Amino acid sequence: MYDIIGDIHGHAHELRAMLAKLGYTLEQGVYRHPNRQVIFVGDFIDRGPNIRETLEIVRGMVDGGAALAVMGNHEYNAICFHEKHPQGGHLRPHMARNIMQHYKTLEAFSTREGWAQWQDYIEWFKTLPLFLELPGLRVVHACWDPRHIEYLRQQLPDARLTDAFLLRSSQRGTPEYQAVEDTLKGKEVNLPPAVSFHDKDGHARTKMRTRWWRDPQQCTYQEYYLEPIESLNPLPVDYAALTDAWHYQDDTPVFFGHYWLRGTPQVLGPHAVCLDYSVAKGGELVAYRWHGEQELTPAGLVSV
């Protein structure tokens, strides 16, 4: 059985508290449970105060067989930030915006010894799968779209990045880019003409991430979009105008993070739950204690 833990973002103290609450104890430097295993949904780095400690805990558990983990968009971005582009520069350009996103992590590994350790973590990130499908459940960082999952299976038999795939995935417009973008960063649709909004970092957007686990035909824009747009909030979604009308309809439970939710943790549907409740912005670290059930219930949620 599994305990799926949401985005940590360098908050090692909350992680230790969560593991203790779930009944994991420290044994020879690794947190273990006698008959359960953790699954981490990614985003271990950036933003928080204890990034190195977080990575030590997570990697120790994964390498020690006490946990599984999928890659988050922050791990993917970190790989691209440090990977040289064959035509010069890096796969993720070192512009101010990208540097600021990684600033806390770069600061945490700023010594010579720390930098060598960080390079080793970058190589470890590359070993993390982009998704997990286990008997009875699925885990992904941001979005389980079966079309992208199937494509990733065809290109990456073990769901782990190769150097060639990584290069192609950093290039806008390629199938690799779109598969990684949706899987690790979320499903987006075009906003109606002349409509835009500013995201949490103040950047103007003309695309909107969606609640891909909900049927847009049964939603208002406020219920379907992940950010409110006052002029659209009460209106029913114009289904015919959507650039991609797909939504998750499978009966297999899917666990994910990424979305910086707020408020009381809740199950989003009988087969979907987001475990990111903004611990890096004063919220809670959230987990789901899964016992094999097909229909998820609020009783499975645990928070610190």
C-alpha positions in Angstrom: 0.0 0.0 0.0 1.1 3.5 -0.7 1.3 7.0 0.9 1.3 9.6 -1.9 2.9 12.9 -0.8 2.4 16.2 -2.6 4.8 19.0 -3.6 7.5 19.7 -0.9 9.5 22.6 -2.4 12.3 22.4 0.2 10.1 22.2 3.3 11.9 19.4 5.0 10.5 20.1 8.5 7.0 19.6 7.2 8.1 16.5 5.3 9.6 15.0 8.5 6.4 15.8 10.4 4.3 14.1 7.6 6.5 11.0 7.6 6.2 10.7 11.4 2.4 11.2 11.2 2.2 8.4 8.6 4.2 6.1 10.9 7.5 6.1 9.1 10.6 5.9 11.4 14.2 6.7 10.7 16.3 3.5 10.3 20.0 4.0 9.4 19.3 7.3 7.9 16.2 6.3 5.8 12.6 6.8 6.7 10.8 3.4 6.5 7.4 1.8 7.2 7.1 -1.9 8.0 4.5 -2.5 5.3 3.9 0.7 3.3 5.8 2.8 0.7 5.8 6.5 -0.1 5.2 7.8 -3.6 6.4 11.4 -4.1 4.7 13.4 -6.9 7.7 15.6 -7.6 8.8 19.3 -7.0 11.3 18.7 -4.2 13.3 21.8 -5.0 13.1 25.7 -5.3 11.2 28.2 -3.1 11.7 26.6 0.4 14.3 27.0 3.1 15.6 23.3 3.4 16.2 22.1 -0.1 19.3 20.1 0.5 17.7 18.3 3.5 14.6 17.6 1.5 16.6 16.0 -1.3 18.6 14.0 1.2 15.3 12.6 2.7 13.6 11.9 -0.7 16.6 10.4 -2.4 17.5 8.3 0.6 14.0 6.8 0.6 13.9 6.2 -3.1 17.4 4.8 -3.4 16.8 2.7 -0.2 13.6 1.2 -1.6 11.3 3.0 0.9 9.7 5.3 -1.7 9.0 5.8 -5.4 9.0 9.2 -7.1 8.0 10.9 -10.3 9.6 14.0 -11.8 8.1 17.4 -11.2 8.3 20.4 -13.5 10.9 22.0 -11.2 13.2 19.0 -11.5 12.7 19.0 -15.3 13.4 22.7 -15.4 16.5 22.3 -13.3 17.9 19.6 -15.7 17.3 21.9 -18.6 18.8 24.9 -16.8 22.1 23.0 -16.4 22.1 21.0 -19.6 24.2 22.6 -22.4 22.5 23.2 -25.7 24.5 21.8 -28.7 24.2 25.2 -30.4 25.3 27.2 -27.4 23.8 28.3 -24.1 21.5 25.9 -22.1 18.3 24.1 -22.8 16.6 26.4 -20.4 18.0 29.9 -21.0 19.7 31.7 -18.1 17.4 34.7 -18.3 16.4 36.6 -15.1 13.0 34.9 -14.8 14.5 31.4 -14.9 17.4 32.3 -12.6 14.9 33.6 -10.0 12.8 30.4 -10.1 16.0 28.4 -9.2 17.5 31.0 -6.9 16.8 29.3 -3.6 18.2 26.0 -4.9 21.3 27.6 -6.4 21.9 29.4 -3.1 21.6 26.1 -1.2 24.4 24.5 -3.3 26.6 27.6 -3.7 29.8 26.2 -2.2 32.3 24.2 -4.3 31.4 21.0 -2.4 27.7 21.9 -2.7 28.0 22.5 -6.5 29.5 19.0 -7.0 26.6 17.5 -5.0 24.1 19.5 -7.0 25.5 18.1 -10.3 25.0 14.6 -8.9 21.4 15.5 -8.0 20.8 16.7 -11.6 21.9 13.2 -12.8 19.6 11.6 -10.2 16.7 13.7 -11.4 17.2 12.2 -14.9 16.5 8.7 -13.4 13.0 9.8 -12.2 10.1 8.5 -14.4 7.7 11.1 -15.9 4.8 9.0 -14.6 4.0 5.8 -12.7 1.2 3.3 -13.4 1.0 0.6 -10.7 -1.7 -2.0 -10.0 -4.8 0.0 -9.1 -3.4 3.6 -9.3 -1.6 6.2 -11.4 0.8 9.0 -10.3 1.9 12.0 -12.4 3.0 15.5 -11.5 0.5 17.6 -13.3 -1.8 15.8 -15.9 -2.6 12.3 -16.9 -3.7 12.6 -20.5 -3.6 9.0 -21.9 -2.7 10.3 -25.4 0.6 11.8 -24.0 1.2 8.9 -21.7 1.0 6.5 -24.6 3.3 8.7 -26.7 5.8 8.8 -23.8 5.6 5.0 -23.4 6.5 4.6 -27.1 9.4 7.0 -26.9 10.7 6.2 -23.4 10.1 2.5 -22.6 10.8 3.0 -18.9 9.3 6.6 -18.8 12.7 8.1 -18.1 14.3 10.9 -20.1 17.0 10.1 -22.7 19.5 12.8 -23.8 17.9 12.9 -27.3 14.4 13.1 -26.0 15.4 15.8 -23.5 16.8 18.0 -26.3 13.7 17.6 -28.4 11.4 18.3 -25.5 13.1 21.6 -24.9 12.1 22.8 -28.4 8.7 24.4 -28.7 6.4 22.8 -31.3 7.8 19.3 -31.1 5.6 16.3 -30.0 8.1 15.8 -27.2 7.7 19.3 -26.0 3.9 19.1 -25.9 3.9 15.7 -24.1 6.3 16.9 -21.3 4.5 20.3 -21.1 1.1 18.8 -20.4 2.3 15.9 -18.3 4.6 18.0 -16.0 3.0 21.5 -16.2 -0.7 20.9 -16.9 -3.3 21.0 -19.6 -3.9 24.4 -21.1 -6.5 25.8 -23.5 -6.6 29.1 -25.4 -8.6 31.9 -23.7 -11.4 33.6 -25.7 -10.2 36.4 -28.0 -9.0 39.6 -26.2 -9.0 37.9 -22.8 -5.9 37.5 -20.7 -4.8 37.2 -17.1 -1.7 37.5 -14.9 -0.4 34.4 -13.3 1.0 34.0 -9.7 4.4 35.4 -10.9 2.8 38.4 -12.6 3.2 37.2 -16.2 0.5 37.9 -18.7 -1.2 34.7 -20.1 -3.5 34.0 -23.1 -3.8 30.3 -22.2 -5.4 28.9 -19.1 -4.6 25.7 -17.2 -7.8 23.7 -16.7 -9.3 21.3 -14.2 -8.7 18.4 -16.6 -10.4 16.0 -14.2 -13.8 17.7 -14.8 -16.1 17.5 -17.7 -16.2 21.0 -19.3 -19.7 20.4 -20.6 -20.9 20.5 -17.0 -18.9 23.5 -15.8 -18.8 27.2 -15.7 -15.5 28.9 -16.6 -14.9 29.4 -12.8 -15.2 25.7 -12.3 -13.1 24.7 -15.3 -10.3 27.3 -15.3 -7.7 27.2 -12.5 -7.6 31.0 -12.2 -10.7 33.1 -11.9 -11.5 35.6 -14.7 -14.3 37.8 -13.5 -15.9 38.4 -16.9 -16.1 34.7 -17.6 -16.6 33.1 -14.1 -20.4 32.6 -14.1 -20.7 31.6 -17.8 -21.0 28.0 -19.0 -17.9 26.8 -20.8 -18.2 27.2 -24.6 -17.4 23.6 -25.3 -17.4 23.9 -29.0 -14.7 26.6 -28.9 -12.3 24.6 -26.7 -8.9 23.8 -28.3 -8.9 20.4 -26.5 -12.1 19.2 -24.9 -10.6 16.0 -23.4 -11.1 15.3 -19.7 -10.1 12.3 -17.5 -12.9 9.7 -17.4 -11.1 6.5 -16.3 -12.0 4.6 -13.2 -8.3 4.1 -12.1 -7.4 6.6 -9.3 -4.9 9.3 -10.4 -2.8 11.2 -7.9 -1.0 14.5 -8.8 0.3 17.8 -7.4 1.5 21.0 -9.1 -1.6 23.3 -8.8 -1.0 25.4 -5.7 -4.4 24.7 -4.3 -5.6 26.5 -1.2 -8.1 25.8 1.6 -9.2 22.5 3.1 -7.7 19.5 1.2 -10.4 17.6 -0.7 -10.9 14.8 -3.1 -11.7 16.3 -6.5 -13.7 13.4 -7.7 -14.1 9.7 -7.0 -10.9 8.9 -9.1 -8.8 12.1 -8.8 -7.0 14.0 -6.1 -4.5 16.9 -6.1 -2.0 16.8 -3.3 -0.4 20.3 -3.7 -1.8 22.7 -1.1 0.9 25.3 -1.3 3.2 24.4 1.5 5.7 26.8 0.0 3.2 29.7 0.4 2.0 29.1 4.0 -0.3 26.2 3.1 -0.2 22.6 4.1 1.8 19.5 3.1 -0.8 17.0 2.0 -0.7 13.2 1.5 -3.2 10.5 0.6 -3.0 7.2 2.5 -4.1 4.7 -0.2 -5.3 1.2 0.9 -6.2 -0.1 -2.6 -9.6 1.5 -3.0 -10.9 2.4 -6.5 -13.0 5.3 -5.3 -11.1 7.9 -3.3 -12.5 9.4 -0.1 -11.7 12.4 2.1 -10.8 9.9 4.9 -7.6 9.1 3.0 -6.2 12.7 3.1 -3.6 13.6 5.7 -2.1 17.1 6.2 0.5 18.9 8.3 
